[in-house]
């Protein structure tokens, strides 16, 4: 029985460890993140949680990616329209 448990453990795929920043050192985007609170409906929170899981990131990182993409799209749009 012990052999079966060790075989299962050996076959289980290991998750890559998430990189965490050292205190005061930015990990991504070249700047430190600051805690921020949002009020969301339960539906939106569940939806964001599912999207973040599908993208293998946190809800915070998902919102960061979305916001940065939106900013880039809007800046490109306004730059091209002038």
PyMOL CGO cylinders between C-alpha atoms (Angstrom):
from pymol import cmd
from pymol.cgo import CYLINDER

trace = [
    CYLINDER, 0.00, 0.00, 0.00, 2.86, 2.38, 0.74, 0.3, 1, 1, 1, 1, 1, 1,
    CYLINDER, 2.86, 2.38, 0.74, 4.22, 1.63, -2.75, 0.3, 1, 1, 1, 1, 1, 1,
    CYLINDER, 4.22, 1.63, -2.75, 0.86, 2.63, -4.30, 0.3, 1, 1, 1, 1, 1, 1,
    CYLINDER, 0.86, 2.63, -4.30, 0.86, 5.95, -2.46, 0.3, 1, 1, 1, 1, 1, 1,
    CYLINDER, 0.86, 5.95, -2.46, 4.41, 6.74, -3.54, 0.3, 1, 1, 1, 1, 1, 1,
    CYLINDER, 4.41, 6.74, -3.54, 3.55, 5.85, -7.15, 0.3, 1, 1, 1, 1, 1, 1,
    CYLINDER, 3.55, 5.85, -7.15, 0.56, 8.19, -7.09, 0.3, 1, 1, 1, 1, 1, 1,
    CYLINDER, 0.56, 8.19, -7.09, 2.69, 10.97, -5.66, 0.3, 1, 1, 1, 1, 1, 1,
    CYLINDER, 2.69, 10.97, -5.66, 5.34, 10.40, -8.33, 0.3, 1, 1, 1, 1, 1, 1,
    CYLINDER, 5.34, 10.40, -8.33, 2.73, 10.53, -11.14, 0.3, 1, 1, 1, 1, 1, 1,
    CYLINDER, 2.73, 10.53, -11.14, 0.94, 13.65, -9.90, 0.3, 1, 1, 1, 1, 1, 1,
    CYLINDER, 0.94, 13.65, -9.90, 2.01, 16.68, -11.94, 0.3, 1, 1, 1, 1, 1, 1,
    CYLINDER, 2.01, 16.68, -11.94, 3.69, 19.30, -9.86, 0.3, 1, 1, 1, 1, 1, 1,
    CYLINDER, 3.69, 19.30, -9.86, 2.46, 22.87, -10.07, 0.3, 1, 1, 1, 1, 1, 1,
    CYLINDER, 2.46, 22.87, -10.07, 5.08, 25.46, -10.87, 0.3, 1, 1, 1, 1, 1, 1,
    CYLINDER, 5.08, 25.46, -10.87, 5.81, 27.60, -7.84, 0.3, 1, 1, 1, 1, 1, 1,
    CYLINDER, 5.81, 27.60, -7.84, 4.58, 31.15, -8.08, 0.3, 1, 1, 1, 1, 1, 1,
    CYLINDER, 4.58, 31.15, -8.08, 7.30, 33.76, -7.85, 0.3, 1, 1, 1, 1, 1, 1,
    CYLINDER, 7.30, 33.76, -7.85, 6.83, 36.13, -4.99, 0.3, 1, 1, 1, 1, 1, 1,
    CYLINDER, 6.83, 36.13, -4.99, 8.58, 39.42, -4.66, 0.3, 1, 1, 1, 1, 1, 1,
    CYLINDER, 8.58, 39.42, -4.66, 10.83, 40.20, -1.77, 0.3, 1, 1, 1, 1, 1, 1,
    CYLINDER, 10.83, 40.20, -1.77, 9.51, 42.95, 0.42, 0.3, 1, 1, 1, 1, 1, 1,
    CYLINDER, 9.51, 42.95, 0.42, 9.81, 46.26, -1.39, 0.3, 1, 1, 1, 1, 1, 1,
    CYLINDER, 9.81, 46.26, -1.39, 11.00, 44.76, -4.69, 0.3, 1, 1, 1, 1, 1, 1,
    CYLINDER, 11.00, 44.76, -4.69, 8.68, 44.87, -7.69, 0.3, 1, 1, 1, 1, 1, 1,
    CYLINDER, 8.68, 44.87, -7.69, 8.16, 41.52, -9.42, 0.3, 1, 1, 1, 1, 1, 1,
    CYLINDER, 8.16, 41.52, -9.42, 6.38, 42.67, -12.56, 0.3, 1, 1, 1, 1, 1, 1,
    CYLINDER, 6.38, 42.67, -12.56, 5.70, 45.90, -14.40, 0.3, 1, 1, 1, 1, 1, 1,
    CYLINDER, 5.70, 45.90, -14.40, 8.66, 47.63, -12.74, 0.3, 1, 1, 1, 1, 1, 1,
    CYLINDER, 8.66, 47.63, -12.74, 6.66, 49.05, -9.86, 0.3, 1, 1, 1, 1, 1, 1,
    CYLINDER, 6.66, 49.05, -9.86, 5.21, 47.93, -6.55, 0.3, 1, 1, 1, 1, 1, 1,
    CYLINDER, 5.21, 47.93, -6.55, 1.53, 47.10, -6.33, 0.3, 1, 1, 1, 1, 1, 1,
    CYLINDER, 1.53, 47.10, -6.33, -0.60, 48.73, -3.64, 0.3, 1, 1, 1, 1, 1, 1,
    CYLINDER, -0.60, 48.73, -3.64, -3.54, 47.07, -1.90, 0.3, 1, 1, 1, 1, 1, 1,
    CYLINDER, -3.54, 47.07, -1.90, -6.83, 48.24, -3.42, 0.3, 1, 1, 1, 1, 1, 1,
    CYLINDER, -6.83, 48.24, -3.42, -10.42, 47.33, -2.57, 0.3, 1, 1, 1, 1, 1, 1,
    CYLINDER, -10.42, 47.33, -2.57, -13.23, 46.88, -5.08, 0.3, 1, 1, 1, 1, 1, 1,
    CYLINDER, -13.23, 46.88, -5.08, -16.89, 46.24, -4.49, 0.3, 1, 1, 1, 1, 1, 1,
    CYLINDER, -16.89, 46.24, -4.49, -18.29, 43.70, -6.94, 0.3, 1, 1, 1, 1, 1, 1,
    CYLINDER, -18.29, 43.70, -6.94, -21.50, 41.79, -7.34, 0.3, 1, 1, 1, 1, 1, 1,
    CYLINDER, -21.50, 41.79, -7.34, -21.29, 38.09, -6.46, 0.3, 1, 1, 1, 1, 1, 1,
    CYLINDER, -21.29, 38.09, -6.46, -21.76, 37.21, -10.15, 0.3, 1, 1, 1, 1, 1, 1,
    CYLINDER, -21.76, 37.21, -10.15, -18.84, 39.39, -11.28, 0.3, 1, 1, 1, 1, 1, 1,
    CYLINDER, -18.84, 39.39, -11.28, -16.58, 38.13, -8.49, 0.3, 1, 1, 1, 1, 1, 1,
    CYLINDER, -16.58, 38.13, -8.49, -17.34, 34.51, -9.42, 0.3, 1, 1, 1, 1, 1, 1,
    CYLINDER, -17.34, 34.51, -9.42, -16.76, 35.27, -13.12, 0.3, 1, 1, 1, 1, 1, 1,
    CYLINDER, -16.76, 35.27, -13.12, -13.41, 36.99, -12.44, 0.3, 1, 1, 1, 1, 1, 1,
    CYLINDER, -13.41, 36.99, -12.44, -12.35, 34.11, -10.18, 0.3, 1, 1, 1, 1, 1, 1,
    CYLINDER, -12.35, 34.11, -10.18, -13.13, 31.58, -12.93, 0.3, 1, 1, 1, 1, 1, 1,
    CYLINDER, -13.13, 31.58, -12.93, -11.29, 33.64, -15.57, 0.3, 1, 1, 1, 1, 1, 1,
    CYLINDER, -11.29, 33.64, -15.57, -8.27, 34.01, -13.29, 0.3, 1, 1, 1, 1, 1, 1,
    CYLINDER, -8.27, 34.01, -13.29, -8.22, 30.27, -12.65, 0.3, 1, 1, 1, 1, 1, 1,
    CYLINDER, -8.22, 30.27, -12.65, -8.39, 29.60, -16.40, 0.3, 1, 1, 1, 1, 1, 1,
    CYLINDER, -8.39, 29.60, -16.40, -5.48, 32.02, -16.94, 0.3, 1, 1, 1, 1, 1, 1,
    CYLINDER, -5.48, 32.02, -16.94, -3.57, 30.49, -14.00, 0.3, 1, 1, 1, 1, 1, 1,
    CYLINDER, -3.57, 30.49, -14.00, -3.23, 33.83, -12.22, 0.3, 1, 1, 1, 1, 1, 1,
    CYLINDER, -3.23, 33.83, -12.22, -4.81, 35.76, -9.36, 0.3, 1, 1, 1, 1, 1, 1,
    CYLINDER, -4.81, 35.76, -9.36, -7.83, 38.02, -9.77, 0.3, 1, 1, 1, 1, 1, 1,
    CYLINDER, -7.83, 38.02, -9.77, -5.49, 40.92, -9.05, 0.3, 1, 1, 1, 1, 1, 1,
    CYLINDER, -5.49, 40.92, -9.05, -3.16, 39.92, -11.89, 0.3, 1, 1, 1, 1, 1, 1,
    CYLINDER, -3.16, 39.92, -11.89, -6.13, 39.37, -14.22, 0.3, 1, 1, 1, 1, 1, 1,
    CYLINDER, -6.13, 39.37, -14.22, -7.40, 42.90, -13.52, 0.3, 1, 1, 1, 1, 1, 1,
    CYLINDER, -7.40, 42.90, -13.52, -3.86, 44.29, -13.95, 0.3, 1, 1, 1, 1, 1, 1,
    CYLINDER, -3.86, 44.29, -13.95, -3.53, 42.63, -17.37, 0.3, 1, 1, 1, 1, 1, 1,
    CYLINDER, -3.53, 42.63, -17.37, -6.99, 43.79, -18.44, 0.3, 1, 1, 1, 1, 1, 1,
    CYLINDER, -6.99, 43.79, -18.44, -6.39, 47.39, -17.35, 0.3, 1, 1, 1, 1, 1, 1,
    CYLINDER, -6.39, 47.39, -17.35, -2.99, 47.57, -19.04, 0.3, 1, 1, 1, 1, 1, 1,
    CYLINDER, -2.99, 47.57, -19.04, -4.44, 46.11, -22.24, 0.3, 1, 1, 1, 1, 1, 1,
    CYLINDER, -4.44, 46.11, -22.24, -7.32, 48.60, -22.17, 0.3, 1, 1, 1, 1, 1, 1,
    CYLINDER, -7.32, 48.60, -22.17, -4.92, 51.49, -21.64, 0.3, 1, 1, 1, 1, 1, 1,
    CYLINDER, -4.92, 51.49, -21.64, -2.75, 50.35, -24.55, 0.3, 1, 1, 1, 1, 1, 1,
    CYLINDER, -2.75, 50.35, -24.55, -5.76, 49.96, -26.85, 0.3, 1, 1, 1, 1, 1, 1,
    CYLINDER, -5.76, 49.96, -26.85, -7.12, 53.40, -25.90, 0.3, 1, 1, 1, 1, 1, 1,
    CYLINDER, -7.12, 53.40, -25.90, -3.74, 55.13, -26.25, 0.3, 1, 1, 1, 1, 1, 1,
    CYLINDER, -3.74, 55.13, -26.25, -3.24, 53.52, -29.68, 0.3, 1, 1, 1, 1, 1, 1,
    CYLINDER, -3.24, 53.52, -29.68, -6.77, 54.53, -30.71, 0.3, 1, 1, 1, 1, 1, 1,
    CYLINDER, -6.77, 54.53, -30.71, -6.34, 58.18, -29.69, 0.3, 1, 1, 1, 1, 1, 1,
    CYLINDER, -6.34, 58.18, -29.69, -2.83, 58.37, -31.17, 0.3, 1, 1, 1, 1, 1, 1,
    CYLINDER, -2.83, 58.37, -31.17, -4.10, 56.99, -34.53, 0.3, 1, 1, 1, 1, 1, 1,
    CYLINDER, -4.10, 56.99, -34.53, -7.16, 59.27, -34.62, 0.3, 1, 1, 1, 1, 1, 1,
    CYLINDER, -7.16, 59.27, -34.62, -5.14, 62.52, -34.30, 0.3, 1, 1, 1, 1, 1, 1,
]
cmd.load_cgo(trace, "trace")
